[in-house]
Amino acid sequence: MASLLTALFLNAFIASTILPAASEVMLWAIVADDPALLWPAIAVASVGNTAGAVVNWVLGRYLSRFAGRKWYPLTPRRQDQAAAWFQKFGIWSLLFAWLPVVGDPLTVVAGALRVRFLPFLILVAIGKLGRYVIVAQFALAV
């Protein structure tokens, strides 16, 4: 069980960075296989995914001056999309950091725009937890 939850944590962490991963699929499989792991799996996935978003925030906060370089995690197009989303909806857009395509860049842009860490952490964690609760509930219902 511990190794399964460790793998889920790592998968969720990676999924929250710019790298592709499907943490929802892994969470679904774990919960469908063993419903007793519902809340531990949700907690582990949420913490891992939020930790990945924190890495993105740090990248944006401290490395945004390198935007446009090959190794920088966002293309200029993705960064512009995320910045537009953030400007339109403000700090509350961080509740949607779990969304595909725009979510991960949004967390980098939040760092670049110097969003205070504690509000960032709270809003991102709420959104990511909510997403995993919904995924896990569907896994139990099916």
MDAnalysis code that builds the backbone (N, CA, C; Angstrom):
import MDAnalysis as mda
import numpy as np

u = mda.Universe.empty(426, n_residues=142, atom_resindex=np.repeat(np.arange(142), 3), trajectory=True)
u.add_TopologyAttr("name", ["N", "CA", "C"] * 142)
u.add_TopologyAttr("resid", np.arange(1, 143))
u.add_TopologyAttr("resname", ["MET", "ALA", "SER", "LEU", "LEU", "THR", "ALA", "LEU", "PHE", "LEU", "ASN", "ALA", "PHE", "ILE", "ALA", "SER", "THR", "ILE", "LEU", "PRO", "ALA", "ALA", "SER", "GLU", "VAL", "MET", "LEU", "TRP", "ALA", "ILE", "VAL", "ALA", "ASP", "ASP", "PRO", "ALA", "LEU", "LEU", "TRP", "PRO", "ALA", "ILE", "ALA", "VAL", "ALA", "SER", "VAL", "GLY", "ASN", "THR", "ALA", "GLY", "ALA", "VAL", "VAL", "ASN", "TRP", "VAL", "LEU", "GLY", "ARG", "TYR", "LEU", "SER", "ARG", "PHE", "ALA", "GLY", "ARG", "LYS", "TRP", "TYR", "PRO", "LEU", "THR", "PRO", "ARG", "ARG", "GLN", "ASP", "GLN", "ALA", "ALA", "ALA", "TRP", "PHE", "GLN", "LYS", "PHE", "GLY", "ILE", "TRP", "SER", "LEU", "LEU", "PHE", "ALA", "TRP", "LEU", "PRO", "VAL", "VAL", "GLY", "ASP", "PRO", "LEU", "THR", "VAL", "VAL", "ALA", "GLY", "ALA", "LEU", "ARG", "VAL", "ARG", "PHE", "LEU", "PRO", "PHE", "LEU", "ILE", "LEU", "VAL", "ALA", "ILE", "GLY", "LYS", "LEU", "GLY", "ARG", "TYR", "VAL", "ILE", "VAL", "ALA", "GLN", "PHE", "ALA", "LEU", "ALA", "VAL"])
u.atoms.positions = np.array([
    [0.823, -1.201, 0.000],
    [0.000, 0.000, 0.000],
    [0.866, 1.265, 0.000],
    [1.892, 1.293, 0.827],
    [2.734, 2.490, 0.914],
    [3.410, 2.778, -0.423],
    [3.874, 1.734, -1.096],
    [4.545, 1.970, -2.381],
    [3.553, 2.467, -3.432],
    [2.318, 2.007, -3.344],
    [1.280, 2.465, -4.268],
    [0.986, 3.946, -4.052],
    [0.889, 4.349, -2.790],
    [0.629, 5.754, -2.485],
    [1.845, 6.624, -2.811],
    [3.038, 6.084, -2.646],
    [4.241, 6.822, -3.035],
    [4.251, 7.050, -4.548],
    [3.899, 6.017, -5.289],
    [3.826, 6.149, -6.748],
    [2.760, 7.177, -7.140],
    [1.643, 7.185, -6.433],
    [0.587, 8.167, -6.701],
    [1.092, 9.577, -6.415],
    [1.793, 9.752, -5.305],
    [2.348, 11.061, -4.973],
    [3.268, 11.550, -6.096],
    [4.181, 10.694, -6.521],
    [5.128, 11.078, -7.573],
    [4.414, 11.371, -8.888],
    [3.423, 10.562, -9.217],
    [2.662, 10.778, -10.444],
    [1.915, 12.109, -10.380],
    [1.290, 12.393, -9.253],
    [0.555, 13.650, -9.087],
    [1.503, 14.841, -9.104],
    [2.669, 14.677, -8.501],
    [3.663, 15.747, -8.510],
    [4.093, 16.059, -9.942],
    [4.447, 15.027, -10.677],
    [4.885, 15.201, -12.063],
    [3.765, 15.803, -12.906],
    [2.531, 15.352, -12.671],
    [1.384, 15.852, -13.444],
    [1.170, 17.346, -13.243],
    [1.613, 17.869, -12.120],
    [1.410, 19.285, -11.833],
    [2.532, 20.162, -12.366],
    [3.580, 19.542, -12.844],
    [4.626, 20.316, -13.504],
    [4.288, 20.346, -14.991],
    [5.173, 20.819, -15.789],
    [4.931, 20.917, -17.222],
    [5.001, 19.538, -17.881],
    [5.536, 18.548, -17.198],
    [5.650, 17.201, -17.754],
    [4.284, 16.511, -17.776],
    [4.023, 15.691, -18.778],
    [2.720, 15.020, -18.843],
    [2.652, 13.798, -17.925],
    [1.533, 13.653, -17.267],
    [1.243, 12.478, -16.440],
    [-0.263, 12.469, -16.205],
    [-0.781, 11.313, -15.862],
    [-2.232, 11.178, -15.692],
    [-2.540, 10.704, -14.272],
    [-2.428, 11.616, -13.336],
    [-2.642, 11.249, -11.935],
    [-4.087, 10.855, -11.658],
    [-5.037, 11.421, -12.416],
    [-6.447, 11.081, -12.199],
    [-6.693, 9.603, -12.505],
    [-6.053, 9.101, -13.547],
    [-6.217, 7.696, -13.922],
    [-5.681, 6.792, -12.825],
    [-4.528, 7.142, -12.289],
    [-3.941, 6.335, -11.223],
    [-4.797, 6.388, -9.962],
    [-5.281, 7.572, -9.604],
    [-6.163, 7.704, -8.447],
    [-7.418, 6.864, -8.644],
    [-8.010, 6.967, -9.815],
    [-9.219, 6.205, -10.143],
    [-8.967, 4.712, -9.930],
    [-7.862, 4.214, -10.471],
    [-7.550, 2.787, -10.372],
    [-7.360, 2.351, -8.923],
    [-6.675, 3.165, -8.143],
    [-6.428, 2.825, -6.738],
    [-7.734, 2.770, -5.961],
    [-8.556, 3.783, -6.120],
    [-9.821, 3.857, -5.372],
    [-10.796, 2.774, -5.833],
    [-10.852, 2.524, -7.128],
    [-11.750, 1.483, -7.640],
    [-11.317, 0.107, -7.141],
    [-10.012, -0.112, -7.016],
    [-9.496, -1.401, -6.558],
    [-9.654, -1.593, -5.056],
    [-9.476, -0.509, -4.296],
    [-9.550, -0.605, -2.835],
    [-10.211, 0.655, -2.263],
    [-11.545, 0.644, -2.137],
    [-12.257, 1.825, -1.632],
    [-11.790, 2.300, -0.251],
    [-11.157, 1.436, 0.522],
    [-10.644, 1.848, 1.832],
    [-9.529, 2.880, 1.691],
    [-8.935, 2.958, 0.513],
    [-7.866, 3.934, 0.278],
    [-8.386, 5.274, -0.232],
    [-9.704, 5.447, -0.233],
    [-10.307, 6.671, -0.773],
    [-9.631, 7.925, -0.233],
    [-9.707, 8.169, 1.045],
    [-9.200, 9.427, 1.609],
    [-7.683, 9.493, 1.658],
    [-6.983, 8.394, 1.989],
    [-5.516, 8.478, 1.890],
    [-5.039, 8.794, 0.466],
    [-5.673, 8.184, -0.527],
    [-5.273, 8.424, -1.919],
    [-5.586, 9.853, -2.344],
    [-6.746, 10.354, -1.954],
    [-7.091, 11.746, -2.271],
    [-6.080, 12.692, -1.627],
    [-5.746, 12.441, -0.368],
    [-4.800, 13.301, 0.349],
    [-3.424, 13.271, -0.309],
    [-2.939, 12.084, -0.622],
    [-1.613, 11.939, -1.220],
    [-1.563, 12.602, -2.594],
    [-2.574, 12.369, -3.419],
    [-2.613, 12.971, -4.753],
    [-2.690, 14.494, -4.649],
    [-3.499, 14.993, -3.733],
    [-3.655, 16.441, -3.572],
    [-2.361, 17.100, -3.113],
    [-1.696, 16.495, -2.149],
    [-0.436, 17.055, -1.650],
    [0.634, 17.001, -2.746],
    [0.727, 15.876, -3.446],
    [1.712, 15.755, -4.518],
    [1.479, 16.755, -5.631],
    [0.221, 16.901, -6.046],
    [-0.110, 17.808, -7.132],
    [0.103, 19.260, -6.710],
    [-0.221, 19.580, -5.484],
    [-0.001, 20.937, -4.978],
    [1.495, 21.224, -4.851],
    [2.274, 20.238, -4.431],
    [3.731, 20.416, -4.335],
    [4.325, 20.711, -5.712],
    [3.833, 20.045, -6.732],
    [4.290, 20.329, -8.090],
    [3.963, 21.747, -8.504],
    [2.790, 22.226, -8.108],
    [2.403, 23.606, -8.411],
    [3.312, 24.599, -7.680],
    [3.739, 24.243, -6.489],
    [4.666, 25.103, -5.749],
    [5.997, 25.202, -6.502],
    [6.457, 24.088, -7.059],
    [7.680, 24.129, -7.868],
    [7.491, 25.090, -9.041],
    [6.331, 25.029, -9.683],
    [6.042, 25.948, -10.790],
    [6.068, 27.399, -10.320],
    [5.466, 27.669, -9.165],
    [5.444, 29.028, -8.612],
    [6.876, 29.527, -8.387],
    [7.718, 28.657, -7.817],
    [9.113, 29.011, -7.565],
    [9.826, 29.303, -8.883],
    [9.581, 28.468, -9.901],
    [10.180, 28.714, -11.218],
    [9.765, 30.081, -11.755],
    [8.486, 30.377, -11.654],
    [8.003, 31.672, -12.120],
    [8.556, 32.821, -11.308],
    [8.615, 32.633, -10.021],
    [9.062, 33.697, -9.111],
    [10.531, 34.041, -9.306],
    [11.355, 33.008, -9.449],
    [12.795, 33.242, -9.443],
    [13.482, 33.070, -10.795],
    [12.799, 32.469, -11.758],
    [13.447, 32.217, -13.040],
    [12.730, 32.850, -14.225],
    [11.709, 33.663, -13.975],
    [10.938, 34.238, -15.081],
    [11.776, 35.148, -15.974],
    [12.869, 35.641, -15.464],
    [13.726, 36.485, -16.299],
    [14.360, 35.688, -17.440],
    [14.298, 34.355, -17.344],
    [14.847, 33.500, -18.387],
    [13.780, 33.008, -19.364],
    [12.573, 33.549, -19.263],
    [11.497, 33.147, -20.177],
    [11.973, 33.303, -21.618],
    [11.607, 32.357, -22.439],
    [12.001, 32.387, -23.836],
    [13.202, 31.506, -24.143],
    [13.926, 31.100, -23.113],
    [15.047, 30.190, -23.338],
    [14.522, 28.767, -23.499],
    [15.275, 27.932, -24.188],
    [14.819, 26.572, -24.491],
    [14.461, 25.766, -23.256],
    [15.205, 25.908, -22.199],
    [14.981, 25.095, -21.009],
    [13.856, 25.636, -20.113],
    [13.425, 26.863, -20.353],
    [12.355, 27.446, -19.525],
    [11.074, 26.630, -19.739],
    [10.334, 26.333, -18.680],
    [9.231, 25.375, -18.786],
    [8.020, 25.826, -19.617],
    [7.914, 27.101, -19.936],
    [6.764, 27.578, -20.701],
    [7.193, 28.168, -22.029],
    [6.415, 27.868, -23.045],
    [6.613, 28.572, -24.311],
    [6.034, 29.973, -24.136],
    [6.487, 30.932, -24.914],
    [5.904, 32.274, -24.805],
    [4.391, 32.259, -25.009],
    [3.903, 31.405, -25.907],
    [2.459, 31.317, -26.165],
    [1.703, 30.845, -24.917],
    [2.192, 29.784, -24.277],
    [1.542, 29.281, -23.053],
    [1.591, 30.319, -21.943],
    [2.713, 31.001, -21.818],
    [2.838, 32.011, -20.774],
    [1.862, 33.157, -21.024],
    [1.719, 33.574, -22.274],
    [0.773, 34.642, -22.604],
    [-0.663, 34.218, -22.331],
    [-1.005, 32.961, -22.662],
    [-2.354, 32.446, -22.393],
    [-2.642, 32.469, -20.896],
    [-1.705, 31.964, -20.122],
    [-1.896, 31.907, -18.674],
    [-1.965, 33.303, -18.068],
    [-1.121, 34.210, -18.553],
    [-1.145, 35.587, -18.044],
    [-2.478, 36.256, -18.354],
    [-3.014, 36.010, -19.551],
    [-4.317, 36.581, -19.916],
    [-5.412, 36.033, -19.009],
    [-5.365, 34.743, -18.762],
    [-6.342, 34.092, -17.869],
    [-6.232, 34.707, -16.479],
    [-5.009, 34.862, -15.994],
    [-4.795, 35.412, -14.658],
    [-5.253, 36.857, -14.583],
    [-4.955, 37.643, -15.591],
    [-5.373, 39.042, -15.597],
    [-6.891, 39.168, -15.640],
    [-7.540, 38.250, -16.355],
    [-8.996, 38.305, -16.495],
    [-9.706, 37.940, -15.190],
    [-9.237, 36.889, -14.522],
    [-9.940, 36.368, -13.356],
    [-9.239, 36.651, -12.027],
    [-8.043, 37.207, -12.075],
    [-7.330, 37.544, -10.851],
    [-6.857, 36.329, -10.083],
    [-6.581, 36.542, -8.825],
    [-6.024, 35.489, -7.975],
    [-6.958, 34.283, -7.873],
    [-8.256, 34.515, -8.040],
    [-9.222, 33.417, -7.935],
    [-9.056, 32.398, -9.060],
    [-8.368, 32.785, -10.115],
    [-8.115, 31.836, -11.204],
    [-7.269, 30.663, -10.719],
    [-6.564, 30.839, -9.618],
    [-5.738, 29.756, -9.081],
    [-6.569, 28.567, -8.611],
    [-7.855, 28.783, -8.367],
    [-8.737, 27.650, -8.045],
    [-8.835, 26.678, -9.222],
    [-8.455, 27.147, -10.414],
    [-8.540, 26.323, -11.619],
    [-7.166, 25.877, -12.107],
    [-6.192, 25.866, -11.216],
    [-4.846, 25.432, -11.577],
    [-4.808, 23.952, -11.940],
    [-5.869, 23.234, -11.684],
    [-5.944, 21.805, -12.016],
    [-6.323, 21.576, -13.479],
    [-6.770, 22.609, -14.169],
    [-7.217, 22.444, -15.558],
    [-6.072, 22.044, -16.482],
    [-6.369, 21.200, -17.457],
    [-5.340, 20.880, -18.449],
    [-4.985, 22.118, -19.277],
    [-3.840, 22.139, -19.839],
    [-3.309, 23.153, -20.740],
    [-2.985, 24.468, -20.026],
    [-3.937, 25.101, -19.378],
    [-3.698, 26.420, -18.789],
    [-3.304, 26.348, -17.314],
    [-3.633, 25.263, -16.614],
    [-3.412, 25.197, -15.170],
    [-1.959, 25.287, -14.745],
    [-1.109, 24.466, -15.340],
    [0.307, 24.480, -14.949],
    [0.974, 25.806, -15.307],
    [0.778, 26.316, -16.523],
    [1.351, 27.639, -16.815],
    [0.815, 28.735, -15.885],
    [-0.424, 28.601, -15.459],
    [-1.013, 29.581, -14.555],
    [-0.224, 29.671, -13.252],
    [0.250, 28.534, -12.753],
    [1.007, 28.546, -11.504],
    [2.390, 29.175, -11.690],
    [2.981, 28.992, -12.873],
    [4.259, 29.652, -13.168],
    [4.049, 31.162, -13.255],
    [3.001, 31.563, -13.943],
    [2.702, 32.991, -14.097],
    [2.402, 33.626, -12.738],
    [1.727, 32.895, -11.862],
    [1.450, 33.430, -10.521],
    [2.754, 33.750, -9.794],
    [3.739, 32.887, -9.949],
    [5.044, 33.173, -9.355],
    [5.696, 34.381, -9.997],
    [5.639, 34.451, -11.323],
    [6.248, 35.574, -12.047],
    [5.583, 36.890, -11.684],
    [4.273, 36.844, -11.418],
    [3.542, 38.058, -11.051],
    [3.646, 38.365, -9.558],
    [4.442, 37.580, -8.870],
    [4.714, 37.802, -7.439],
    [3.476, 37.648, -6.551],
    [2.603, 36.720, -6.912],
    [1.461, 36.426, -6.040],
    [2.027, 35.904, -4.724],
    [1.510, 36.413, -3.625],
    [1.972, 35.973, -2.304],
    [1.777, 34.470, -2.160],
    [2.746, 33.827, -1.507],
    [2.777, 32.373, -1.460],
    [1.582, 31.761, -0.732],
    [1.221, 32.270, 0.433],
    [0.148, 31.634, 1.212],
    [-1.198, 31.651, 0.481],
    [-1.647, 32.781, -0.064],
    [-2.889, 32.738, -0.841],
    [-2.780, 31.807, -2.054],
    [-1.620, 31.815, -2.710],
    [-1.382, 30.902, -3.827],
    [-1.583, 29.459, -3.372],
    [-0.917, 29.086, -2.298],
    [-0.971, 27.712, -1.795],
    [-2.389, 27.300, -1.425],
    [-3.098, 28.154, -0.747],
    [-4.465, 27.826, -0.311],
    [-5.385, 27.637, -1.510],
    [-5.370, 28.568, -2.439],
    [-6.278, 28.482, -3.589],
    [-5.956, 27.294, -4.485],
    [-4.688, 27.077, -4.749],
    [-4.300, 25.938, -5.591],
    [-4.682, 24.631, -4.902],
    [-4.414, 24.518, -3.617],
    [-4.730, 23.284, -2.883],
    [-6.230, 23.003, -2.878],
    [-7.044, 24.030, -2.702],
    [-8.501, 23.851, -2.716],
    [-8.950, 23.302, -4.074],
    [-8.480, 23.907, -5.143],
    [-8.867, 23.460, -6.479],
    [-8.435, 22.040, -6.763],
    [-7.207, 21.717, -6.419],
    [-6.681, 20.386, -6.700],
    [-7.365, 19.327, -5.831],
    [-7.605, 19.640, -4.577],
    [-8.330, 18.715, -3.705],
    [-9.730, 18.461, -4.250],
    [-10.413, 19.516, -4.651],
    [-11.767, 19.371, -5.202],
    [-11.803, 18.471, -6.418],
    [-10.831, 18.639, -7.299],
    [-10.764, 17.806, -8.499],
    [-10.581, 16.333, -8.136],
    [-9.669, 16.046, -7.205],
    [-9.417, 14.657, -6.830],
    [-10.592, 14.038, -6.084],
    [-11.301, 14.816, -5.278],
    [-12.503, 14.299, -4.610],
    [-13.540, 13.882, -5.653],
    [-13.733, 14.704, -6.651],
    [-14.702, 14.376, -7.707],
    [-14.296, 13.133, -8.490],
    [-13.029, 13.061, -8.872],
    [-12.520, 11.882, -9.603],
    [-12.710, 10.618, -8.770],
    [-12.366, 10.677, -7.500],
    [-12.469, 9.505, -6.629],
    [-13.930, 9.095, -6.421],
    [-14.803, 10.061, -6.288],
    [-16.230, 9.743, -6.121],
    [-16.785, 9.052, -7.376],
    [-16.365, 9.512, -8.545],
    [-16.778, 8.840, -9.778],
    [-16.234, 7.415, -9.823],
    [-15.001, 7.234, -9.369],
    [-14.412, 5.901, -9.364],
    [-15.219, 4.953, -8.493],
    [-15.727, 5.445, -7.381],
    [-16.542, 4.612, -6.489],
    [-17.914, 4.356, -7.083],
    [-18.435, 5.310, -7.811],
    [-19.787, 5.188, -8.346],
    [-19.876, 4.249, -9.551],
    [-18.763, 4.088, -10.242],
    [-18.786, 3.270, -11.464],
    [-18.598, 1.813, -11.181],
])
